Amino acid sequence: MPIQEKVVSPSQVKSIVRTFVIDNFLFGQGREFSDSDSFLEHGLIDSMGILTLLEFVSEQFDIRVADEEIVPENWDSLDRIATFVDSKRR
């Protein structure tokens, strides 16, 4: 269910996205990663997985993502995603 009107903090965004990553890419293996770890560099998610993650985030937080915003600077860690979502929801 999308979080539309509700104010969501960056830490809540990170928690929601972390759960999605663990459930959908790590299959609940409990593999640890920090908020700043690069998904690509640490082999957590591949480039196709980033697109799945992007779709989840855009639906979950009711944001639109332009093609030019699909760059590692916005999508390659929990920190980057939280910052991006925060900037889009303002």
Buried (B, 14 or more C-beta within 10 A) or exposed (E): EEBEEEEBEBEBBBBBBBEBBBEBBBEEEEEEBEBEBBBBEEEBBEEEBBEBBBEBBBEBBBBEBEEEBEEBEBBBBBBBBBBBBBEBBE
